[in-house]
């Protein structure tokens, strides 16, 4: 069993957003692999209010001390969490790819991702698709309008076509100039 790099207490395995992670019952920090953290930040099972509540209840600041990896005991490095208003860092072991998030930081990571334009655009598209699927009339109108759109080439094909035409013109002028 792994020990908390902050409290040196045993970490317990818990389910968080559908993933098993290790958690410290004392400081509420979480230990997981980096790729698991990246998956979790994109999950939106919890509402923003739930995440805010979790973050405010558990967050007491990022650890400032240099932590040691609970697996290999090598020093962990600090990596910035991209948040617009807070300067936070998580700890990562580059050898093991294990990440330590202090209490509340996992919720903050999810909130930061959900506040980003990519997530918001995806949610709006998802909402619009659900509305479209829910209304057979709207879906039929959409398909009819889609069928009326003119056929267009792929943007790369258009650019290549223009480049070939320009190159052809240059080659023809060179040939004419030589003779």
Secondary structure as UniProt FT lines:
FT   TURN            5..7
FT   STRAND          12..16
FT   TURN            17..18
FT   STRAND          19..23
FT   TURN            25..27
FT   STRAND          30..33
FT   HELIX           34..42
FT   HELIX           48..58
FT   TURN            70..72
FT   STRAND          77..81
FT   STRAND          88..93
FT   TURN            94..97
FT   STRAND          98..101
FT   TURN            103..104
FT   HELIX           105..115
FT   HELIX           117..134
FT   HELIX           136..148
FT   HELIX           155..178
//
